[in-house]
Amino acid sequence: MTDVHEVTRDPELPGRLLATERDTLVPLLRSRPDADFALPAAACPGWSVRDVLAHCSAALMRVVESRFGEGVFSPESNDRDIAERAQWTNARVVDELERGMTEAGPVIARAGGALDMVALGEWVHAGDVREVFGEPGAYAGAGLPDALTLLVRVTREKRHVPLHADLDDVDEPLLLGAMAADAPPARYLGDAATLVRLYAGRPLNGSRYELAGVREGELNIFG
């Protein structure tokens, strides 16, 4: 069973997750017509695909340039970042995103864990975009093993609800959240991508799974 106490933090993991996603997402974006960037992102109400990408690129460049002012990453800050890029071409947004996904990794590695969740959030947003485009495996793909490792650590550090996950498509079960001292953990049975959707507060789209001991909304780490 994967337990964060048994796994030393890999400082290279967030950057590796970003680079893996970059190599898949950026070519996909460059292959899409401009009209696709205006499509609504169901996972982020009120945002288009372009808004999601502008938010992602801006957040990564804040990391790269160490620009962390008061209220950074708040909804208001995110809206300002998107507005600042309103006159950019879609290609320029994608170029900035590619740069951020390339250069943020070493900065996150040196931050000692404080910025690891940024990489996880970026990977989830990439899944949001893939889902709009109808790409298979929106919240899976090559980055999933690193994303799950990071999810275990983030939920443990946030003292999240304890959950034992038996995954259909992963050999070893995961133990997420705080250690349960006086009660058994909640239980999840299903595939890994649906587990990601639950923790990210994303639409489940009819996914089949079993969850006991916790309500779906209690798992959201981004809410």
N, C-alpha and C positions, 0 to 999 in steps of 0.2 A: 504494500500500500504506500502511495506517495505521501510523505509527511515532510513538511518544510524543515522540521528539526533534523531530518536525516540528509538534507540537501544544502550544501554550502552555496551561497549566492554566487551565481556565475555572472560577473560583471559584463561579459560579452553577450549575454543572452538577449537583452533588449535590442542591441544594435543588430544582432543576427536576425532577429524577428523582423525588424524594419527592412533590412536588406533583402531578405527572402520575399517579403511582400512587395517591395519596390520592383524586383525583377519580374513579378507577375502583373502587378497593377499598372505600372507606367506604360508598358507596351499596349495593354488593353485600352488605356485612356487615349493613347495616340492613334489608335485604330478607329475610334468612334467619331461620328460626325458632331459638329457643334450643337445640333439640336438635342443630342442626348444629354448634354451638360445641363440643360434646362429642365430635365425630368424631375419630378418631385421625389424626394428621398423619404419613403414611408417610415423608416426608422427614426427620422429626425423631422418631426412635423414642422412645417413652415420653411424648411430648407430644400433647395434643389441639390442635385448632384454637385454642381459647381460650388454651392455654398459649403457643402461638406468638405470638398477638396481644398477650398480656400481656408477654411478653419484648420484643416490638418496641416497644410503647408505653413500657415502662420504660427501655429503652436510649435512646430518643429524648429522654425527659424528663431523663435523666442528662446528655445533651448540652446540652439547653436550659438546665438549671440548673447546668451545669459541676460535676457531682458525679462525680469520677473518683478514687475511693479505691483502695487496694491491692487487686489481684485483680479490678478491675472488668471485666465482660464474661467472666469465667471461668465455667465450668459451675456452680460453687458460687454465684457472684454471681447468675447468671441464675436459678437455682432459688429463691434468696431473693426476687428481684424478683417471680417468679411467685407464690410463697407469700404475699407481702404483699398481693396482689390477689385472693386466694382468695375473699374474702367480697364482692367487688364484683359488681355485675350485669354481664352481658355488654355492655349499653348503655354503662355507665360505662367499661369497657375500650376500647370503640370510640371514645368521646368523647376519652379520653386519647390514643389513637393518632392521631386526627385532629388534635388540638392539636400533638402531637409532629411529625407530618409537615408541619405548617404552619410551626412556629416553629424547627425545628432547622436549616433551610437556611442562614439568615444566620450562625448560629454556626459551622456547618461551613465556610462560605465564608471566615470570618475565621481559621480554624485553619491555613490554609496547606497543606492537604492531609493533615494528620495524622488527620482524621476522615472523609475521603472514603469509606473502605471501609465505614463505618457505613451510609451511604446505599445502597451496593451490596448489603450484607447485608439491609437492610430490603426492598429490591426483590425479592431472591431469596425471602425469607420470604413476601412477598405472593404470589409464584408458588406457593409450597408450599400456601398456603391455597386459591388458585384451583384447583389440581390436585385437592385433596380434594373441592371442590364440583363437579368435572367441567366447569369453565369452559374454553372454548377458549383456546389460546395462553397456557398457564400461565406460561411464562418468555419471553414475547414481548410483544406489545402496543405501545402508544404510547411506552413508556419504553425500548424495546429499543435504539434508536440511542445514547441517552445511557448506558445500561448497558454497551454494548459499548465505548464510548469510555473509560469508567471502568475497565472490565476490562483494557483494554490498558495503561492507566497503572499500575494496581495490580500487574499481573503484572511489568511492567518494574521498578517500584520494589522489588519483593520478589525481584528477580533470579531469577525463576521460569524453568523450562525453556523454551528458545526454541521457538516453534511458529508455523508459517505456516498460516493458516486460509483456505481457499477456501470461501466460504459460498454456498449455493444461492440465498439470498434477500437477499444484500447485494452491491452492485455491486463494491466494492473489497475485495481480500483484506486480512486483518488480520495483523500481525506482533506476536505476544504474547511476553512474557517477556524474558529478557536477550538482548542481541545475541550471536549465535553467531559467534565469531571464527575458530574452527578446525574447524568441522563444520557441515554443513547443518542447519537447524532441523527439528524434527519437523513432520509434515504432518497436517492435518485437512481432510476434505472432507465436508460435510454442511450441515444448516441451523443457523441462529444459536441457536435455542432449545436444541438438543442440545449445542452448544458450551458454553452457559451451564450446562446440567446437569452436564457433565463438570467444569468449573471449580468448581462449587458442591458437587460430590459428591452430586448428587441422582439418584434412580432414573431409568434410561434408558427404561424401559417399552417396550422393543422398537424404539427409534429406530434408523434406518438411517444409518450414517455410516462413513467410513474414517479410521483413525488409524494412523500409522506413525512409528516412531522414539521412542515414549514409551508407557508403560502408562497406562490410564485413571486409576488412583489417584494417579499422580504429578502430575496436573493440578490436583487439589483445593487451592484456596487457603484453605479454611475448616477443613480437617482438622488 
